Amino acid sequence: MLTWKPQLAVGAKVASSAIVLAGMLALPAVAQDTYLGSREFAVSCAVCHGATGKGDGEMAKLLTIKPADLTVLAKNNGGEYPFRRVFDVIDGRSQALGHGDRIMPIWGDRYEAEIDESAKHQLLGSEILVSSRINDLVRYIGSIQKK
């Protein structure tokens, strides 16, 4: 009996990479719409990273490792916003200190859980929706970089 799981995993990775690439290409646009990403940031990130992304959210004082100042990611990367690195950390493919075991972000499971049941049964449906949501968030974080 054939199994599709390996092919779905490869397809999901390709779809995710395509969405990341699209986000990277769109980042320099002058009138970049960051509304969805800003809403996601307010709901998922601000509690630790603060409303302005400086790492001073309400939960920051309770964490053993201070949340990163997300406004200086480009500055700390030679002036270039590390789009792919930020995407990977949020997506969970990179370890981020302060978030415990590799379920990073804690919000990743929520993204998957909130997807309509019908989308989960479409080929790559949930992966595309999750990656798109992360892309919006990463683009927003790119927009709050200090000049």
Secondary structure, DSSP 8 states (H G I E B T S, - for coil): ----HHHHHHHHHHHHHHHHHHHHHHTT-TT---HHHHHHHHHHTHHHH-TTSSS--TTGGG-SS----GGGTTGGGTTS--HHHHHHHHHTSS--TTS-SS--STTHHHHHHHS-HHHHTSTTHHHHHHHHHHHHHHHHHHHT---
